């Protein structure tokens, strides 16, 4: 297939390197839209991935060999042409810019895989019961994203993995390699099965979701709280959950989101403390939003918290704790020029 990575950060770089790994002999042509230092690095080295050392390995075990994937790279999507698959792996604030430039990559049957955090612009397209097809202004204020990437192109994707950039174009695996894919309207399809098979052939752990909004909401249920709290405090996840007052506050936010989920048809059969235990098992780590703050990058508060507040307004659920979290985190980011 002709596959384009739009956003060669940690997640996009990981997926692209696996799909383009020459030792796997998959035969895909991998292109990347990149700028600046990333563009220069990819032209010189290709996409590089340092896999994690297997758990339980001894201290003298050598790190796995670096995967190096040759890629076509350009700052202008028009030079890359129509693709079979476009993997959009940018932070949510960058999506409007993607929308303005993605058209040359899209043919009638191009699939757009959205490997992103938070609530996507297509979340209520063909889903949500009485609230189906309601636009979400928090994540697509003018409707330009929905217009540029119509829902029939989209395959949703939830990422359960931790990766970081060692340097531009060079990704370090921390843990995990799981991708959950699904049609926005639910169910299974031939194109979805083909895409999952393609990712599995590249060594990724890809599975089909019968309702991708459910998986999106469950992941969001954990990181919509821990991410902004970590961004404001600089604390790793273990410290956040060890503080009883902070843990109780984020649990209150989660209960508001849980009620919203009930009203749009994705109830969560857990309590916040159950989700906290899942997070604790991951150990002490810096969230992606804290990493963004430390690197001086724009934070994706709208997709993770603002959209939940908007869904509360749409469904009639009061969200005083979510409002407080959003207000504080947004002010913190604005003062630092990150929102």
FISEZA-465637 format. One record per residue (C-alpha): residue in three letters; x, y, z. Coordinates in steps of 0.5 Angstrom, whole numbers. Last residue first. Example, Ala and Ser with C-alpha at 12.3 -4.5 7.8 and 13.67 -1.06 7.14 Angstrom:
{residu:SER px:27 py:-2 pz:14}
{residu:ALA px:25 py:-9 pz:16}
END
This chain:
{residu:UNK px:-6 py:55 pz:49}
{residu:UNK px:2 py:54 pz:51}
{residu:UNK px:4 py:61 pz:52}
{residu:UNK px:6 py:60 pz:59}
{residu:UNK px:0 py:64 pz:62}
{residu:UNK px:-4 py:61 pz:57}
{residu:UNK px:-3 py:54 pz:59}
{residu:UNK px:-4 py:55 pz:67}
{residu:UNK px:-10 py:59 pz:65}
{residu:UNK px:-13 py:53 pz:61}
{residu:UNK px:-11 py:48 pz:67}
{residu:UNK px:-15 py:52 pz:72}
{residu:UNK px:-21 py:53 pz:68}
{residu:UNK px:-21 py:46 pz:65}
{residu:UNK px:-20 py:43 pz:72}
{residu:UNK px:-26 py:47 pz:75}
{residu:UNK px:-31 py:46 pz:69}
{residu:UNK px:-30 py:39 pz:70}
{residu:UNK px:-31 py:39 pz:77}
{residu:UNK px:-38 py:43 pz:76}
{residu:UNK px:-40 py:39 pz:70}
{residu:UNK px:-48 py:39 pz:70}
{residu:UNK px:-50 py:33 pz:65}
{residu:UNK px:-55 py:36 pz:60}
{residu:UNK px:-53 py:32 pz:54}
{residu:UNK px:-51 py:38 pz:50}
{residu:UNK px:-48 py:41 pz:56}
{residu:UNK px:-44 py:35 pz:58}
{residu:UNK px:-42 py:34 pz:51}
{residu:UNK px:-39 py:41 pz:51}
{residu:UNK px:-35 py:40 pz:58}
{residu:UNK px:-32 py:33 pz:55}
{residu:UNK px:-30 py:37 pz:49}
{residu:UNK px:-26 py:42 pz:54}
{residu:UNK px:-23 py:36 pz:57}
{residu:UNK px:-19 py:32 pz:53}
{residu:UNK px:-20 py:35 pz:46}
{residu:UNK px:-20 py:42 pz:48}
{residu:UNK px:-14 py:41 pz:53}
{residu:UNK px:-9 py:39 pz:47}
{residu:UNK px:-3 py:43 pz:50}
{residu:UNK px:2 py:47 pz:46}
{residu:UNK px:9 py:45 pz:46}
{residu:UNK px:14 py:48 pz:51}
{residu:UNK px:18 py:42 pz:52}
{residu:UNK px:16 py:41 pz:59}
{residu:UNK px:9 py:43 pz:58}
{residu:UNK px:9 py:38 pz:52}
{residu:UNK px:12 py:32 pz:57}
{residu:UNK px:7 py:34 pz:62}
{residu:UNK px:1 py:33 pz:57}
{residu:UNK px:4 py:26 pz:55}
{residu:UNK px:4 py:24 pz:62}
{residu:UNK px:10 py:23 pz:66}
{residu:UNK px:11 py:16 pz:69}
{residu:UNK px:11 py:13 pz:76}
{residu:UNK px:8 py:5 pz:75}
{residu:UNK px:4 py:3 pz:69}
{residu:UNK px:0 py:-1 pz:74}
{residu:UNK px:-2 py:5 pz:78}
{residu:UNK px:-6 py:7 pz:72}
{residu:UNK px:-10 py:1 pz:72}
{residu:UNK px:-11 py:2 pz:79}
{residu:UNK px:-14 py:9 pz:78}
{residu:UNK px:-19 py:6 pz:73}
{residu:UNK px:-22 py:1 pz:79}
{residu:UNK px:-22 py:7 pz:84}
{residu:UNK px:-26 py:11 pz:79}
{residu:UNK px:-32 py:6 pz:79}
{residu:UNK px:-33 py:1 pz:73}
{residu:UNK px:-38 py:-1 pz:68}
{residu:UNK px:-37 py:5 pz:64}
{residu:UNK px:-44 py:7 pz:60}
{residu:UNK px:-43 py:8 pz:52}
{residu:UNK px:-50 py:10 pz:50}
{residu:UNK px:-49 py:18 pz:49}
{residu:UNK px:-53 py:19 pz:56}
{residu:UNK px:-49 py:14 pz:60}
{residu:UNK px:-42 py:17 pz:57}
{residu:UNK px:-45 py:23 pz:60}
{residu:UNK px:-46 py:20 pz:67}
{residu:UNK px:-39 py:17 pz:67}
{residu:UNK px:-36 py:24 pz:65}
{residu:UNK px:-39 py:27 pz:71}
{residu:UNK px:-36 py:21 pz:75}
{residu:UNK px:-29 py:22 pz:72}
{residu:UNK px:-29 py:29 pz:75}
{residu:UNK px:-31 py:27 pz:82}
{residu:UNK px:-25 py:22 pz:81}
{residu:UNK px:-20 py:27 pz:79}
{residu:UNK px:-22 py:31 pz:86}
{residu:UNK px:-22 py:25 pz:90}
{residu:UNK px:-15 py:23 pz:87}
{residu:UNK px:-12 py:30 pz:89}
{residu:UNK px:-15 py:30 pz:96}
{residu:UNK px:-12 py:23 pz:97}
{residu:UNK px:-5 py:25 pz:94}
{residu:UNK px:-2 py:18 pz:92}
{residu:UNK px:-6 py:18 pz:85}
{residu:UNK px:-2 py:24 pz:83}
{residu:UNK px:5 py:22 pz:86}
{residu:UNK px:4 py:16 pz:82}
{residu:UNK px:2 py:19 pz:76}
{residu:UNK px:8 py:24 pz:76}
{residu:UNK px:8 py:31 pz:78}
{residu:UNK px:9 py:37 pz:74}
{residu:UNK px:4 py:40 pz:78}
{residu:UNK px:0 py:44 pz:72}
{residu:UNK px:1 py:39 pz:67}
{residu:UNK px:1 py:33 pz:72}
{residu:UNK px:-6 py:35 pz:73}
{residu:UNK px:-8 py:36 pz:66}
{residu:UNK px:-6 py:29 pz:64}
{residu:UNK px:-9 py:26 pz:70}
{residu:UNK px:-16 py:28 pz:69}
{residu:UNK px:-17 py:27 pz:62}
{residu:UNK px:-13 py:21 pz:62}
{residu:UNK px:-17 py:16 pz:65}
{residu:UNK px:-24 py:17 pz:62}
{residu:UNK px:-21 py:19 pz:56}
{residu:UNK px:-18 py:11 pz:55}
{residu:UNK px:-25 py:9 pz:57}
{residu:UNK px:-29 py:14 pz:52}
{residu:UNK px:-24 py:12 pz:46}
{residu:UNK px:-26 py:5 pz:47}
{residu:UNK px:-33 py:6 pz:47}
{residu:UNK px:-33 py:11 pz:41}
{residu:UNK px:-29 py:5 pz:37}
{residu:UNK px:-36 py:1 pz:37}
{residu:UNK px:-35 py:-6 pz:35}
{residu:UNK px:-27 py:-5 pz:36}
{residu:UNK px:-22 py:-9 pz:32}
{residu:UNK px:-15 py:-11 pz:34}
{residu:UNK px:-8 py:-9 pz:33}
{residu:UNK px:-2 py:-11 pz:36}
{residu:UNK px:3 py:-9 pz:32}
{residu:UNK px:8 py:-13 pz:28}
{residu:UNK px:8 py:-10 pz:21}
{residu:UNK px:3 py:-16 pz:19}
{residu:UNK px:-1 py:-14 pz:25}
{residu:UNK px:-2 py:-7 pz:22}
{residu:UNK px:-4 py:-10 pz:15}
{residu:UNK px:-9 py:-14 pz:18}
{residu:UNK px:-12 py:-9 pz:22}
{residu:UNK px:-12 py:-5 pz:16}
{residu:UNK px:-16 py:-10 pz:12}
{residu:UNK px:-21 py:-12 pz:17}
{residu:UNK px:-23 py:-4 pz:17}
{residu:UNK px:-23 py:-4 pz:10}
{residu:UNK px:-28 py:-11 pz:10}
{residu:UNK px:-32 py:-8 pz:15}
{residu:UNK px:-34 py:-9 pz:22}
{residu:UNK px:-39 py:-5 pz:26}
{residu:UNK px:-40 py:2 pz:29}
{residu:UNK px:-41 py:8 pz:25}
{residu:UNK px:-34 py:11 pz:27}
{residu:UNK px:-31 py:5 pz:24}
{residu:UNK px:-26 py:2 pz:29}
{residu:UNK px:-19 py:1 pz:31}
{residu:UNK px:-16 py:-1 pz:37}
{residu:UNK px:-8 py:-1 pz:37}
{residu:UNK px:-3 py:-4 pz:42}
{residu:UNK px:4 py:-3 pz:42}
{residu:UNK px:6 py:-3 pz:49}
{residu:UNK px:12 py:0 pz:53}
{residu:UNK px:17 py:5 pz:53}
{residu:UNK px:19 py:5 pz:46}
{residu:UNK px:24 py:11 pz:43}
{residu:UNK px:23 py:14 pz:37}
{residu:UNK px:28 py:18 pz:32}
{residu:UNK px:25 py:22 pz:27}
{residu:UNK px:27 py:29 pz:31}
{residu:UNK px:31 py:26 pz:37}
{residu:UNK px:30 py:21 pz:43}
{residu:UNK px:22 py:22 pz:41}
{residu:UNK px:18 py:18 pz:46}
{residu:UNK px:13 py:12 pz:46}
{residu:UNK px:8 py:10 pz:51}
{residu:UNK px:3 py:5 pz:48}
{residu:UNK px:-5 py:4 pz:48}
{residu:UNK px:-7 py:8 pz:42}
{residu:UNK px:-14 py:8 pz:40}
{residu:UNK px:-16 py:9 pz:33}
{residu:UNK px:-22 py:11 pz:29}
{residu:UNK px:-22 py:10 pz:21}
{residu:UNK px:-25 py:16 pz:17}
{residu:UNK px:-26 py:17 pz:10}
{residu:UNK px:-33 py:16 pz:10}
{residu:UNK px:-33 py:22 pz:16}
{residu:UNK px:-31 py:27 pz:11}
{residu:UNK px:-24 py:30 pz:12}
{residu:UNK px:-23 py:37 pz:9}
{residu:UNK px:-31 py:39 pz:11}
{residu:UNK px:-30 py:35 pz:18}
{residu:UNK px:-24 py:39 pz:20}
{residu:UNK px:-27 py:46 pz:17}
{residu:UNK px:-33 py:45 pz:21}
{residu:UNK px:-31 py:52 pz:24}
{residu:UNK px:-30 py:50 pz:32}
{residu:UNK px:-28 py:43 pz:30}
{residu:UNK px:-25 py:41 pz:37}
{residu:UNK px:-29 py:45 pz:42}
{residu:UNK px:-35 py:46 pz:37}
{residu:UNK px:-37 py:39 pz:37}
{residu:UNK px:-42 py:38 pz:31}
{residu:UNK px:-49 py:34 pz:33}
{residu:UNK px:-49 py:28 pz:28}
{residu:UNK px:-52 py:23 pz:34}
{residu:UNK px:-55 py:27 pz:40}
{residu:UNK px:-61 py:23 pz:40}
{residu:UNK px:-57 py:16 pz:40}
{residu:UNK px:-50 py:18 pz:40}
{residu:UNK px:-47 py:15 pz:34}
{residu:UNK px:-47 py:16 pz:26}
{residu:UNK px:-42 py:22 pz:27}
{residu:UNK px:-42 py:24 pz:34}
{residu:UNK px:-34 py:23 pz:35}
{residu:UNK px:-32 py:25 pz:28}
{residu:UNK px:-29 py:31 pz:31}
{residu:UNK px:-25 py:27 pz:36}
{residu:UNK px:-25 py:26 pz:43}
{residu:UNK px:-18 py:25 pz:46}
{residu:UNK px:-12 py:23 pz:44}
{residu:UNK px:-10 py:21 pz:37}
{residu:UNK px:-9 py:16 pz:32}
{residu:UNK px:-14 py:18 pz:27}
{residu:UNK px:-13 py:13 pz:21}
{residu:UNK px:-15 py:16 pz:14}
{residu:UNK px:-17 py:11 pz:9}
{residu:UNK px:-17 py:13 pz:2}
{residu:UNK px:-22 py:11 pz:-3}
{residu:UNK px:-24 py:17 pz:-6}
{residu:UNK px:-17 py:20 pz:-7}
{residu:UNK px:-14 py:24 pz:-1}
{residu:UNK px:-7 py:26 pz:-1}
{residu:UNK px:-8 py:32 pz:-5}
{residu:UNK px:-13 py:34 pz:0}
{residu:UNK px:-9 py:34 pz:7}
{residu:UNK px:-7 py:41 pz:7}
{residu:UNK px:-12 py:46 pz:10}
{residu:UNK px:-15 py:40 pz:15}
{residu:UNK px:-8 py:39 pz:17}
{residu:UNK px:-7 py:46 pz:19}
{residu:UNK px:-14 py:45 pz:23}
{residu:UNK px:-11 py:39 pz:26}
{residu:UNK px:-5 py:42 pz:30}
{residu:UNK px:-9 py:43 pz:36}
{residu:UNK px:-11 py:36 pz:37}
{residu:UNK px:-4 py:33 pz:37}
{residu:UNK px:-2 py:30 pz:31}
{residu:UNK px:-2 py:22 pz:29}
{residu:UNK px:-6 py:22 pz:22}
{residu:UNK px:-5 py:16 pz:19}
{residu:UNK px:-6 py:17 pz:11}
{residu:UNK px:-8 py:10 pz:8}
{residu:UNK px:-8 py:9 pz:0}
{residu:UNK px:-5 py:15 pz:-2}
{residu:UNK px:-6 py:20 pz:-7}
{residu:UNK px:0 py:25 pz:-8}
{residu:UNK px:7 py:26 pz:-5}
{residu:UNK px:8 py:33 pz:-8}
{residu:UNK px:2 py:36 pz:-6}
{residu:UNK px:3 py:34 pz:1}
{residu:UNK px:8 py:39 pz:2}
{residu:UNK px:13 py:39 pz:7}
{residu:UNK px:16 py:33 pz:4}
{residu:UNK px:19 py:26 pz:6}
{residu:UNK px:19 py:19 pz:2}
{residu:UNK px:21 py:14 pz:7}
{residu:UNK px:27 py:9 pz:9}
{residu:UNK px:25 py:5 pz:15}
{residu:UNK px:31 py:4 pz:20}
{residu:UNK px:29 py:-1 pz:26}
{residu:UNK px:34 py:0 pz:32}
{residu:UNK px:37 py:-7 pz:34}
{residu:UNK px:34 py:-9 pz:41}
{residu:UNK px:38 py:-7 pz:47}
{residu:UNK px:44 py:-11 pz:49}
{residu:UNK px:42 py:-15 pz:55}
{residu:UNK px:47 py:-14 pz:61}
{residu:UNK px:42 py:-12 pz:66}
{residu:UNK px:38 py:-18 pz:65}
{residu:UNK px:32 py:-18 pz:61}
{residu:UNK px:25 py:-19 pz:65}
{residu:UNK px:21 py:-14 pz:61}
{residu:UNK px:24 py:-14 pz:54}
{residu:UNK px:29 py:-8 pz:52}
{residu:UNK px:24 py:-3 pz:49}
{residu:UNK px:25 py:-2 pz:41}
{residu:UNK px:29 py:4 pz:38}
{residu:UNK px:25 py:6 pz:32}
{residu:UNK px:28 py:10 pz:26}
{residu:UNK px:25 py:14 pz:21}
{residu:UNK px:29 py:15 pz:15}
{residu:UNK px:36 py:18 pz:16}
{residu:UNK px:38 py:24 pz:12}
{residu:UNK px:32 py:26 pz:9}
{residu:UNK px:28 py:24 pz:16}
{residu:UNK px:33 py:28 pz:20}
{residu:UNK px:32 py:34 pz:15}
{residu:UNK px:24 py:34 pz:15}
{residu:UNK px:24 py:33 pz:23}
{residu:UNK px:29 py:39 pz:24}
{residu:UNK px:24 py:43 pz:20}
{residu:UNK px:18 py:40 pz:17}
{residu:UNK px:14 py:34 pz:16}
{residu:UNK px:9 py:30 pz:12}
{residu:UNK px:12 py:23 pz:11}
{residu:UNK px:11 py:18 pz:6}
{residu:UNK px:12 py:10 pz:7}
{residu:UNK px:11 py:6 pz:0}
{residu:UNK px:9 py:-1 pz:3}
{residu:UNK px:13 py:-8 pz:1}
{residu:UNK px:12 py:-12 pz:7}
{residu:UNK px:19 py:-14 pz:7}
{residu:UNK px:20 py:-15 pz:15}
{residu:UNK px:27 py:-13 pz:14}
{residu:UNK px:25 py:-7 pz:11}
{residu:UNK px:21 py:-4 pz:16}
{residu:UNK px:17 py:1 pz:13}
{residu:UNK px:10 py:-1 pz:17}
{residu:UNK px:14 py:-1 pz:23}
{residu:UNK px:18 py:5 pz:22}
{residu:UNK px:11 py:9 pz:20}
{residu:UNK px:7 py:6 pz:27}
{residu:UNK px:13 py:9 pz:31}
{residu:UNK px:14 py:15 pz:28}
{residu:UNK px:7 py:17 pz:28}
{residu:UNK px:6 py:15 pz:35}
{residu:UNK px:13 py:19 pz:38}
{residu:UNK px:12 py:25 pz:33}
{residu:UNK px:12 py:24 pz:25}
{residu:UNK px:5 py:28 pz:24}
{residu:UNK px:2 py:26 pz:18}
{residu:UNK px:4 py:19 pz:16}
{residu:UNK px:3 py:17 pz:9}
{residu:UNK px:2 py:10 pz:7}
{residu:UNK px:2 py:7 pz:-1}
{residu:UNK px:0 py:0 pz:0}
END
